[in-house]
Amino acid sequence: MLFCPTCSSVLLIDKATSTKFACPRCPYIYYVDGQATLQLQNEPLPVNPVITGEQLQDGAKVKEECPNCNHDMAYCIMFQTRSSDEPMTRFFMCCDCKNRWKNDQ
């Protein structure tokens, strides 16, 4: 990554020629010998469960029908997953088959 010596902005590669970097804030241009390439490395982050079964079992036991086995009791916890003017999301885990689902009502 290159920075402008005049205003300290990040220099952007000229996509048309790929032989110079230009400052987006001032007229500074940095010429390169040959052709510059842009290389991005994206490493995926490990996926961790947001809510574990243990956390769900710490929640309240409520009367809610499981869509998997039709058992009528489930553990329930609530989180604000969207903007604050929208209702909380309820997460359920069946007491019988351990199936998990959510309700965004």
C-alpha positions as CSV (number, residue, x, y, z in Angstrom):
1,M,0.0,0.0,0.0
2,L,1.4,3.4,-1.0
3,F,0.6,6.7,0.6
4,C,0.7,10.2,-0.8
5,P,3.8,12.2,0.5
6,T,1.8,15.4,0.2
7,C,-1.5,14.7,2.0
8,S,-1.0,11.1,3.4
9,S,-4.0,9.6,1.4
10,V,-3.8,6.1,0.1
11,L,-2.7,6.1,-3.5
12,L,-5.1,4.4,-5.9
13,I,-3.9,2.4,-8.9
14,D,-4.9,3.8,-12.3
15,K,-7.0,1.0,-13.7
16,A,-6.8,2.2,-17.3
17,T,-3.0,2.0,-17.6
18,S,-1.9,0.1,-14.4
19,T,1.4,2.1,-14.7
20,K,0.8,4.8,-12.1
21,F,-0.8,5.4,-8.7
22,A,-2.8,8.6,-8.2
23,C,-3.8,10.5,-5.1
24,P,-7.6,10.9,-4.8
25,R,-7.2,14.2,-2.9
26,C,-4.4,16.1,-4.6
27,P,-2.6,16.0,-8.0
28,Y,0.2,13.7,-6.8
29,I,1.0,10.8,-9.2
30,Y,3.5,8.0,-8.6
31,Y,4.7,6.3,-11.8
32,V,5.8,2.6,-11.6
33,D,8.2,0.8,-13.9
34,G,6.3,-1.9,-15.7
35,Q,2.8,-2.7,-14.7
36,A,1.3,-2.7,-11.2
37,T,-1.1,-5.5,-10.2
38,L,-3.6,-5.5,-7.4
39,Q,-3.7,-8.7,-5.3
40,L,-6.3,-9.3,-2.7
41,Q,-6.2,-12.1,-0.2
42,N,-9.4,-13.1,1.5
43,E,-9.2,-15.7,4.1
44,P,-12.6,-16.9,5.4
45,L,-13.1,-16.6,9.1
46,P,-14.1,-19.7,11.1
47,V,-17.8,-20.1,11.6
48,N,-18.8,-20.3,15.2
49,P,-22.4,-21.0,16.2
50,V,-24.0,-17.7,17.4
51,I,-26.1,-19.5,19.9
52,T,-25.1,-22.9,21.5
53,G,-27.5,-25.5,22.7
54,E,-26.2,-24.8,26.2
55,Q,-27.2,-21.2,26.0
56,L,-30.7,-22.2,24.8
57,Q,-31.1,-24.7,27.7
58,D,-30.4,-21.7,30.0
59,G,-33.4,-20.0,28.5
60,A,-37.0,-20.2,29.7
61,K,-39.0,-23.4,29.0
62,V,-42.1,-22.3,27.0
63,K,-45.1,-23.9,25.3
64,E,-44.1,-23.8,21.6
65,E,-44.7,-26.6,19.1
66,C,-41.6,-28.0,17.4
67,P,-41.9,-28.0,13.6
68,N,-39.8,-31.2,13.5
69,C,-41.4,-33.6,16.0
70,N,-44.5,-31.6,17.2
71,H,-43.4,-31.7,20.8
72,D,-45.1,-28.9,22.7
73,M,-42.3,-27.6,24.9
74,A,-39.1,-25.7,23.9
75,Y,-36.4,-23.7,25.4
76,C,-36.5,-20.0,24.4
77,I,-34.1,-17.1,24.4
78,M,-34.5,-13.7,22.8
79,F,-31.9,-11.4,21.1
80,Q,-32.1,-8.0,19.3
81,T,-30.7,-9.1,15.9
82,R,-32.2,-6.3,13.8
83,S,-32.7,-2.6,14.3
84,S,-34.1,-1.5,17.6
85,D,-37.4,-0.4,16.2
86,E,-38.1,-4.0,15.1
87,P,-39.2,-6.8,17.5
88,M,-36.6,-9.1,19.1
89,T,-35.8,-12.5,17.5
90,R,-36.8,-15.5,19.5
91,F,-34.6,-18.6,19.3
92,F,-36.1,-22.0,20.2
93,M,-34.7,-25.5,20.9
94,C,-37.1,-28.4,21.3
95,C,-36.9,-30.1,24.7
96,D,-37.4,-33.5,23.1
97,C,-35.5,-33.7,19.7
98,K,-33.2,-30.7,20.2
99,N,-34.3,-29.2,16.9
100,R,-33.5,-25.5,16.6
101,W,-35.5,-22.7,14.9
102,K,-36.1,-19.0,15.2
103,N,-39.1,-16.7,15.1
104,D,-38.7,-13.1,13.9
105,Q,-42.1,-11.9,14.8
